[in-house]
Amino acid sequence: MTRLEAAVAELAAAIREDLARQAPEPDPPESVLTVTEAAAALKIGRSRLYRELTAEPPRLRSIVIGRARRIPRSALADYLLAGQR
């Protein structure tokens, strides 16, 4: 390896290290609850929770994955804050 090749390889390694240090940490995925868990957290029944989810417009955000519905934890906080207005 020539001196030039060695210098280029060293520079490339330094750039890779610098980029690795600057890379932002990925956000952790938001935790989600089942309908039963969300209803228990809000201290309401499942039927009432489904009414809140299917209202027009929905009063509580949810995610549908196939046939399963999940409620993000942040949606519970938004729902509770909206009820205080």
Phi and psi restraints in degrees (range 20) as a CNS / XPLOR table:
assign (resid 1 and name C) (resid 2 and name N)
       (resid 2 and name CA) (resid 2 and name C) 1.0 -77.0 20.0 2
assign (resid 2 and name N) (resid 2 and name CA)
       (resid 2 and name C) (resid 3 and name N) 1.0 168.1 20.0 2
assign (resid 2 and name C) (resid 3 and name N)
       (resid 3 and name CA) (resid 3 and name C) 1.0 -62.4 20.0 2
assign (resid 3 and name N) (resid 3 and name CA)
       (resid 3 and name C) (resid 4 and name N) 1.0 -37.4 20.0 2
assign (resid 3 and name C) (resid 4 and name N)
       (resid 4 and name CA) (resid 4 and name C) 1.0 -65.5 20.0 2
assign (resid 4 and name N) (resid 4 and name CA)
       (resid 4 and name C) (resid 5 and name N) 1.0 -44.9 20.0 2
assign (resid 4 and name C) (resid 5 and name N)
       (resid 5 and name CA) (resid 5 and name C) 1.0 -62.4 20.0 2
assign (resid 5 and name N) (resid 5 and name CA)
       (resid 5 and name C) (resid 6 and name N) 1.0 -40.2 20.0 2
assign (resid 5 and name C) (resid 6 and name N)
       (resid 6 and name CA) (resid 6 and name C) 1.0 -65.1 20.0 2
assign (resid 6 and name N) (resid 6 and name CA)
       (resid 6 and name C) (resid 7 and name N) 1.0 -40.3 20.0 2
assign (resid 6 and name C) (resid 7 and name N)
       (resid 7 and name CA) (resid 7 and name C) 1.0 -66.2 20.0 2
assign (resid 7 and name N) (resid 7 and name CA)
       (resid 7 and name C) (resid 8 and name N) 1.0 -40.2 20.0 2
assign (resid 7 and name C) (resid 8 and name N)
       (resid 8 and name CA) (resid 8 and name C) 1.0 -65.5 20.0 2
assign (resid 8 and name N) (resid 8 and name CA)
       (resid 8 and name C) (resid 9 and name N) 1.0 -43.1 20.0 2
assign (resid 8 and name C) (resid 9 and name N)
       (resid 9 and name CA) (resid 9 and name C) 1.0 -63.3 20.0 2
assign (resid 9 and name N) (resid 9 and name CA)
       (resid 9 and name C) (resid 10 and name N) 1.0 -41.3 20.0 2
assign (resid 9 and name C) (resid 10 and name N)
       (resid 10 and name CA) (resid 10 and name C) 1.0 -65.1 20.0 2
assign (resid 10 and name N) (resid 10 and name CA)
       (resid 10 and name C) (resid 11 and name N) 1.0 -42.4 20.0 2
assign (resid 10 and name C) (resid 11 and name N)
       (resid 11 and name CA) (resid 11 and name C) 1.0 -63.9 20.0 2
assign (resid 11 and name N) (resid 11 and name CA)
       (resid 11 and name C) (resid 12 and name N) 1.0 -43.0 20.0 2
assign (resid 11 and name C) (resid 12 and name N)
       (resid 12 and name CA) (resid 12 and name C) 1.0 -61.8 20.0 2
assign (resid 12 and name N) (resid 12 and name CA)
       (resid 12 and name C) (resid 13 and name N) 1.0 -41.6 20.0 2
assign (resid 12 and name C) (resid 13 and name N)
       (resid 13 and name CA) (resid 13 and name C) 1.0 -64.5 20.0 2
assign (resid 13 and name N) (resid 13 and name CA)
       (resid 13 and name C) (resid 14 and name N) 1.0 -40.9 20.0 2
assign (resid 13 and name C) (resid 14 and name N)
       (resid 14 and name CA) (resid 14 and name C) 1.0 -65.5 20.0 2
assign (resid 14 and name N) (resid 14 and name CA)
       (resid 14 and name C) (resid 15 and name N) 1.0 -39.5 20.0 2
assign (resid 14 and name C) (resid 15 and name N)
       (resid 15 and name CA) (resid 15 and name C) 1.0 -65.7 20.0 2
assign (resid 15 and name N) (resid 15 and name CA)
       (resid 15 and name C) (resid 16 and name N) 1.0 -43.4 20.0 2
assign (resid 15 and name C) (resid 16 and name N)
       (resid 16 and name CA) (resid 16 and name C) 1.0 -59.8 20.0 2
assign (resid 16 and name N) (resid 16 and name CA)
       (resid 16 and name C) (resid 17 and name N) 1.0 -43.9 20.0 2
assign (resid 16 and name C) (resid 17 and name N)
       (resid 17 and name CA) (resid 17 and name C) 1.0 -62.7 20.0 2
assign (resid 17 and name N) (resid 17 and name CA)
       (resid 17 and name C) (resid 18 and name N) 1.0 -43.0 20.0 2
assign (resid 17 and name C) (resid 18 and name N)
       (resid 18 and name CA) (resid 18 and name C) 1.0 -63.8 20.0 2
assign (resid 18 and name N) (resid 18 and name CA)
       (resid 18 and name C) (resid 19 and name N) 1.0 -43.4 20.0 2
assign (resid 18 and name C) (resid 19 and name N)
       (resid 19 and name CA) (resid 19 and name C) 1.0 -64.9 20.0 2
assign (resid 19 and name N) (resid 19 and name CA)
       (resid 19 and name C) (resid 20 and name N) 1.0 -37.3 20.0 2
assign (resid 19 and name C) (resid 20 and name N)
       (resid 20 and name CA) (resid 20 and name C) 1.0 -65.1 20.0 2
assign (resid 20 and name N) (resid 20 and name CA)
       (resid 20 and name C) (resid 21 and name N) 1.0 -37.1 20.0 2
assign (resid 20 and name C) (resid 21 and name N)
       (resid 21 and name CA) (resid 21 and name C) 1.0 -70.3 20.0 2
assign (resid 21 and name N) (resid 21 and name CA)
       (resid 21 and name C) (resid 22 and name N) 1.0 -31.1 20.0 2
assign (resid 21 and name C) (resid 22 and name N)
       (resid 22 and name CA) (resid 22 and name C) 1.0 -85.1 20.0 2
assign (resid 22 and name N) (resid 22 and name CA)
       (resid 22 and name C) (resid 23 and name N) 1.0 -15.6 20.0 2
assign (resid 22 and name C) (resid 23 and name N)
       (resid 23 and name CA) (resid 23 and name C) 1.0 -64.1 20.0 2
assign (resid 23 and name N) (resid 23 and name CA)
       (resid 23 and name C) (resid 24 and name N) 1.0 128.9 20.0 2
assign (resid 23 and name C) (resid 24 and name N)
       (resid 24 and name CA) (resid 24 and name C) 1.0 -70.1 20.0 2
assign (resid 24 and name N) (resid 24 and name CA)
       (resid 24 and name C) (resid 25 and name N) 1.0 147.8 20.0 2
assign (resid 24 and name C) (resid 25 and name N)
       (resid 25 and name CA) (resid 25 and name C) 1.0 -70.9 20.0 2
assign (resid 25 and name N) (resid 25 and name CA)
       (resid 25 and name C) (resid 26 and name N) 1.0 135.3 20.0 2
assign (resid 25 and name C) (resid 26 and name N)
       (resid 26 and name CA) (resid 26 and name C) 1.0 -67.5 20.0 2
assign (resid 26 and name N) (resid 26 and name CA)
       (resid 26 and name C) (resid 27 and name N) 1.0 145.2 20.0 2
assign (resid 26 and name C) (resid 27 and name N)
       (resid 27 and name CA) (resid 27 and name C) 1.0 -67.8 20.0 2
assign (resid 27 and name N) (resid 27 and name CA)
       (resid 27 and name C) (resid 28 and name N) 1.0 138.6 20.0 2
assign (resid 27 and name C) (resid 28 and name N)
       (resid 28 and name CA) (resid 28 and name C) 1.0 -68.8 20.0 2
assign (resid 28 and name N) (resid 28 and name CA)
       (resid 28 and name C) (resid 29 and name N) 1.0 148.3 20.0 2
assign (resid 28 and name C) (resid 29 and name N)
       (resid 29 and name CA) (resid 29 and name C) 1.0 -63.4 20.0 2
assign (resid 29 and name N) (resid 29 and name CA)
       (resid 29 and name C) (resid 30 and name N) 1.0 143.8 20.0 2
assign (resid 29 and name C) (resid 30 and name N)
       (resid 30 and name CA) (resid 30 and name C) 1.0 -70.3 20.0 2
assign (resid 30 and name N) (resid 30 and name CA)
       (resid 30 and name C) (resid 31 and name N) 1.0 139.0 20.0 2
assign (resid 30 and name C) (resid 31 and name N)
       (resid 31 and name CA) (resid 31 and name C) 1.0 -79.2 20.0 2
assign (resid 31 and name N) (resid 31 and name CA)
       (resid 31 and name C) (resid 32 and name N) 1.0 144.8 20.0 2
assign (resid 31 and name C) (resid 32 and name N)
       (resid 32 and name CA) (resid 32 and name C) 1.0 -124.4 20.0 2
assign (resid 32 and name N) (resid 32 and name CA)
       (resid 32 and name C) (resid 33 and name N) 1.0 157.2 20.0 2
assign (resid 32 and name C) (resid 33 and name N)
       (resid 33 and name CA) (resid 33 and name C) 1.0 -118.1 20.0 2
assign (resid 33 and name N) (resid 33 and name CA)
       (resid 33 and name C) (resid 34 and name N) 1.0 153.0 20.0 2
assign (resid 33 and name C) (resid 34 and name N)
       (resid 34 and name CA) (resid 34 and name C) 1.0 -74.6 20.0 2
assign (resid 34 and name N) (resid 34 and name CA)
       (resid 34 and name C) (resid 35 and name N) 1.0 169.2 20.0 2
assign (resid 34 and name C) (resid 35 and name N)
       (resid 35 and name CA) (resid 35 and name C) 1.0 -60.4 20.0 2
assign (resid 35 and name N) (resid 35 and name CA)
       (resid 35 and name C) (resid 36 and name N) 1.0 -43.2 20.0 2
assign (resid 35 and name C) (resid 36 and name N)
       (resid 36 and name CA) (resid 36 and name C) 1.0 -62.4 20.0 2
assign (resid 36 and name N) (resid 36 and name CA)
       (resid 36 and name C) (resid 37 and name N) 1.0 -43.0 20.0 2
assign (resid 36 and name C) (resid 37 and name N)
       (resid 37 and name CA) (resid 37 and name C) 1.0 -66.3 20.0 2
assign (resid 37 and name N) (resid 37 and name CA)
       (resid 37 and name C) (resid 38 and name N) 1.0 -41.8 20.0 2
assign (resid 37 and name C) (resid 38 and name N)
       (resid 38 and name CA) (resid 38 and name C) 1.0 -65.9 20.0 2
assign (resid 38 and name N) (resid 38 and name CA)
       (resid 38 and name C) (resid 39 and name N) 1.0 -41.4 20.0 2
assign (resid 38 and name C) (resid 39 and name N)
       (resid 39 and name CA) (resid 39 and name C) 1.0 -61.8 20.0 2
assign (resid 39 and name N) (resid 39 and name CA)
       (resid 39 and name C) (resid 40 and name N) 1.0 -42.1 20.0 2
assign (resid 39 and name C) (resid 40 and name N)
       (resid 40 and name CA) (resid 40 and name C) 1.0 -64.7 20.0 2
assign (resid 40 and name N) (resid 40 and name CA)
       (resid 40 and name C) (resid 41 and name N) 1.0 -40.7 20.0 2
assign (resid 40 and name C) (resid 41 and name N)
       (resid 41 and name CA) (resid 41 and name C) 1.0 -63.2 20.0 2
assign (resid 41 and name N) (resid 41 and name CA)
       (resid 41 and name C) (resid 42 and name N) 1.0 -37.1 20.0 2
assign (resid 41 and name C) (resid 42 and name N)
       (resid 42 and name CA) (resid 42 and name C) 1.0 -86.9 20.0 2
assign (resid 42 and name N) (resid 42 and name CA)
       (resid 42 and name C) (resid 43 and name N) 1.0 -6.7 20.0 2
assign (resid 42 and name C) (resid 43 and name N)
       (resid 43 and name CA) (resid 43 and name C) 1.0 59.4 20.0 2
assign (resid 43 and name N) (resid 43 and name CA)
       (resid 43 and name C) (resid 44 and name N) 1.0 44.4 20.0 2
assign (resid 43 and name C) (resid 44 and name N)
       (resid 44 and name CA) (resid 44 and name C) 1.0 -131.2 20.0 2
assign (resid 44 and name N) (resid 44 and name CA)
       (resid 44 and name C) (resid 45 and name N) 1.0 166.7 20.0 2
assign (resid 44 and name C) (resid 45 and name N)
       (resid 45 and name CA) (resid 45 and name C) 1.0 -77.8 20.0 2
assign (resid 45 and name N) (resid 45 and name CA)
       (resid 45 and name C) (resid 46 and name N) 1.0 163.0 20.0 2
assign (resid 45 and name C) (resid 46 and name N)
       (resid 46 and name CA) (resid 46 and name C) 1.0 -63.2 20.0 2
assign (resid 46 and name N) (resid 46 and name CA)
       (resid 46 and name C) (resid 47 and name N) 1.0 -39.2 20.0 2
assign (resid 46 and name C) (resid 47 and name N)
       (resid 47 and name CA) (resid 47 and name C) 1.0 -61.7 20.0 2
assign (resid 47 and name N) (resid 47 and name CA)
       (resid 47 and name C) (resid 48 and name N) 1.0 -43.5 20.0 2
assign (resid 47 and name C) (resid 48 and name N)
       (resid 48 and name CA) (resid 48 and name C) 1.0 -62.9 20.0 2
assign (resid 48 and name N) (resid 48 and name CA)
       (resid 48 and name C) (resid 49 and name N) 1.0 -40.4 20.0 2
assign (resid 48 and name C) (resid 49 and name N)
       (resid 49 and name CA) (resid 49 and name C) 1.0 -63.4 20.0 2
assign (resid 49 and name N) (resid 49 and name CA)
       (resid 49 and name C) (resid 50 and name N) 1.0 -43.1 20.0 2
assign (resid 49 and name C) (resid 50 and name N)
       (resid 50 and name CA) (resid 50 and name C) 1.0 -62.1 20.0 2
assign (resid 50 and name N) (resid 50 and name CA)
       (resid 50 and name C) (resid 51 and name N) 1.0 -37.2 20.0 2
assign (resid 50 and name C) (resid 51 and name N)
       (resid 51 and name CA) (resid 51 and name C) 1.0 -61.9 20.0 2
assign (resid 51 and name N) (resid 51 and name CA)
       (resid 51 and name C) (resid 52 and name N) 1.0 -40.3 20.0 2
assign (resid 51 and name C) (resid 52 and name N)
       (resid 52 and name CA) (resid 52 and name C) 1.0 -66.4 20.0 2
assign (resid 52 and name N) (resid 52 and name CA)
       (resid 52 and name C) (resid 53 and name N) 1.0 -36.0 20.0 2
assign (resid 52 and name C) (resid 53 and name N)
       (resid 53 and name CA) (resid 53 and name C) 1.0 -73.3 20.0 2
assign (resid 53 and name N) (resid 53 and name CA)
       (resid 53 and name C) (resid 54 and name N) 1.0 -32.0 20.0 2
assign (resid 53 and name C) (resid 54 and name N)
       (resid 54 and name CA) (resid 54 and name C) 1.0 -103.6 20.0 2
assign (resid 54 and name N) (resid 54 and name CA)
       (resid 54 and name C) (resid 55 and name N) 1.0 5.5 20.0 2
assign (resid 54 and name C) (resid 55 and name N)
       (resid 55 and name CA) (resid 55 and name C) 1.0 -64.6 20.0 2
assign (resid 55 and name N) (resid 55 and name CA)
       (resid 55 and name C) (resid 56 and name N) 1.0 158.8 20.0 2
assign (resid 55 and name C) (resid 56 and name N)
       (resid 56 and name CA) (resid 56 and name C) 1.0 -113.3 20.0 2
assign (resid 56 and name N) (resid 56 and name CA)
       (resid 56 and name C) (resid 57 and name N) 1.0 111.4 20.0 2
assign (resid 56 and name C) (resid 57 and name N)
       (resid 57 and name CA) (resid 57 and name C) 1.0 -74.3 20.0 2
assign (resid 57 and name N) (resid 57 and name CA)
       (resid 57 and name C) (resid 58 and name N) 1.0 157.5 20.0 2
assign (resid 57 and name C) (resid 58 and name N)
       (resid 58 and name CA) (resid 58 and name C) 1.0 -58.9 20.0 2
assign (resid 58 and name N) (resid 58 and name CA)
       (resid 58 and name C) (resid 59 and name N) 1.0 136.2 20.0 2
assign (resid 58 and name C) (resid 59 and name N)
       (resid 59 and name CA) (resid 59 and name C) 1.0 -89.3 20.0 2
assign (resid 59 and name N) (resid 59 and name CA)
       (resid 59 and name C) (resid 60 and name N) 1.0 -8.7 20.0 2
assign (resid 59 and name C) (resid 60 and name N)
       (resid 60 and name CA) (resid 60 and name C) 1.0 -140.0 20.0 2
assign (resid 60 and name N) (resid 60 and name CA)
       (resid 60 and name C) (resid 61 and name N) 1.0 126.3 20.0 2
assign (resid 60 and name C) (resid 61 and name N)
       (resid 61 and name CA) (resid 61 and name C) 1.0 -70.3 20.0 2
assign (resid 61 and name N) (resid 61 and name CA)
       (resid 61 and name C) (resid 62 and name N) 1.0 145.0 20.0 2
assign (resid 61 and name C) (resid 62 and name N)
       (resid 62 and name CA) (resid 62 and name C) 1.0 -150.3 20.0 2
assign (resid 62 and name N) (resid 62 and name CA)
       (resid 62 and name C) (resid 63 and name N) 1.0 167.2 20.0 2
assign (resid 62 and name C) (resid 63 and name N)
       (resid 63 and name CA) (resid 63 and name C) 1.0 -122.8 20.0 2
assign (resid 63 and name N) (resid 63 and name CA)
       (resid 63 and name C) (resid 64 and name N) 1.0 132.5 20.0 2
assign (resid 63 and name C) (resid 64 and name N)
       (resid 64 and name CA) (resid 64 and name C) 1.0 -105.3 20.0 2
assign (resid 64 and name N) (resid 64 and name CA)
       (resid 64 and name C) (resid 65 and name N) 1.0 123.8 20.0 2
assign (resid 64 and name C) (resid 65 and name N)
       (resid 65 and name CA) (resid 65 and name C) 1.0 -121.5 20.0 2
assign (resid 65 and name N) (resid 65 and name CA)
       (resid 65 and name C) (resid 66 and name N) 1.0 102.0 20.0 2
assign (resid 65 and name C) (resid 66 and name N)
       (resid 66 and name CA) (resid 66 and name C) 1.0 65.8 20.0 2
assign (resid 66 and name N) (resid 66 and name CA)
       (resid 66 and name C) (resid 67 and name N) 1.0 -119.7 20.0 2
assign (resid 66 and name C) (resid 67 and name N)
       (resid 67 and name CA) (resid 67 and name C) 1.0 -99.1 20.0 2
assign (resid 67 and name N) (resid 67 and name CA)
       (resid 67 and name C) (resid 68 and name N) 1.0 -3.0 20.0 2
assign (resid 67 and name C) (resid 68 and name N)
       (resid 68 and name CA) (resid 68 and name C) 1.0 -93.3 20.0 2
assign (resid 68 and name N) (resid 68 and name CA)
       (resid 68 and name C) (resid 69 and name N) 1.0 141.3 20.0 2
assign (resid 68 and name C) (resid 69 and name N)
       (resid 69 and name CA) (resid 69 and name C) 1.0 -114.1 20.0 2
assign (resid 69 and name N) (resid 69 and name CA)
       (resid 69 and name C) (resid 70 and name N) 1.0 132.9 20.0 2
assign (resid 69 and name C) (resid 70 and name N)
       (resid 70 and name CA) (resid 70 and name C) 1.0 -125.7 20.0 2
assign (resid 70 and name N) (resid 70 and name CA)
       (resid 70 and name C) (resid 71 and name N) 1.0 145.9 20.0 2
assign (resid 70 and name C) (resid 71 and name N)
       (resid 71 and name CA) (resid 71 and name C) 1.0 -115.8 20.0 2
assign (resid 71 and name N) (resid 71 and name CA)
       (resid 71 and name C) (resid 72 and name N) 1.0 119.6 20.0 2
assign (resid 71 and name C) (resid 72 and name N)
       (resid 72 and name CA) (resid 72 and name C) 1.0 -64.6 20.0 2
assign (resid 72 and name N) (resid 72 and name CA)
       (resid 72 and name C) (resid 73 and name N) 1.0 143.6 20.0 2
assign (resid 72 and name C) (resid 73 and name N)
       (resid 73 and name CA) (resid 73 and name C) 1.0 -56.8 20.0 2
assign (resid 73 and name N) (resid 73 and name CA)
       (resid 73 and name C) (resid 74 and name N) 1.0 -36.9 20.0 2
assign (resid 73 and name C) (resid 74 and name N)
       (resid 74 and name CA) (resid 74 and name C) 1.0 -64.7 20.0 2
assign (resid 74 and name N) (resid 74 and name CA)
       (resid 74 and name C) (resid 75 and name N) 1.0 -27.7 20.0 2
assign (resid 74 and name C) (resid 75 and name N)
       (resid 75 and name CA) (resid 75 and name C) 1.0 -67.1 20.0 2
assign (resid 75 and name N) (resid 75 and name CA)
       (resid 75 and name C) (resid 76 and name N) 1.0 -32.7 20.0 2
assign (resid 75 and name C) (resid 76 and name N)
       (resid 76 and name CA) (resid 76 and name C) 1.0 -64.5 20.0 2
assign (resid 76 and name N) (resid 76 and name CA)
       (resid 76 and name C) (resid 77 and name N) 1.0 -43.2 20.0 2
assign (resid 76 and name C) (resid 77 and name N)
       (resid 77 and name CA) (resid 77 and name C) 1.0 -64.1 20.0 2
assign (resid 77 and name N) (resid 77 and name CA)
       (resid 77 and name C) (resid 78 and name N) 1.0 -42.7 20.0 2
assign (resid 77 and name C) (resid 78 and name N)
       (resid 78 and name CA) (resid 78 and name C) 1.0 -60.8 20.0 2
assign (resid 78 and name N) (resid 78 and name CA)
       (resid 78 and name C) (resid 79 and name N) 1.0 -42.3 20.0 2
assign (resid 78 and name C) (resid 79 and name N)
       (resid 79 and name CA) (resid 79 and name C) 1.0 -62.2 20.0 2
assign (resid 79 and name N) (resid 79 and name CA)
       (resid 79 and name C) (resid 80 and name N) 1.0 -45.9 20.0 2
assign (resid 79 and name C) (resid 80 and name N)
       (resid 80 and name CA) (resid 80 and name C) 1.0 -66.3 20.0 2
assign (resid 80 and name N) (resid 80 and name CA)
       (resid 80 and name C) (resid 81 and name N) 1.0 -39.8 20.0 2
assign (resid 80 and name C) (resid 81 and name N)
       (resid 81 and name CA) (resid 81 and name C) 1.0 -67.0 20.0 2
assign (resid 81 and name N) (resid 81 and name CA)
       (resid 81 and name C) (resid 82 and name N) 1.0 -37.6 20.0 2
assign (resid 81 and name C) (resid 82 and name N)
       (resid 82 and name CA) (resid 82 and name C) 1.0 -65.4 20.0 2
assign (resid 82 and name N) (resid 82 and name CA)
       (resid 82 and name C) (resid 83 and name N) 1.0 -31.1 20.0 2
assign (resid 82 and name C) (resid 83 and name N)
       (resid 83 and name CA) (resid 83 and name C) 1.0 -72.3 20.0 2
assign (resid 83 and name N) (resid 83 and name CA)
       (resid 83 and name C) (resid 84 and name N) 1.0 -16.7 20.0 2
assign (resid 83 and name C) (resid 84 and name N)
       (resid 84 and name CA) (resid 84 and name C) 1.0 -89.5 20.0 2
assign (resid 84 and name N) (resid 84 and name CA)
       (resid 84 and name C) (resid 85 and name N) 1.0 -6.8 20.0 2
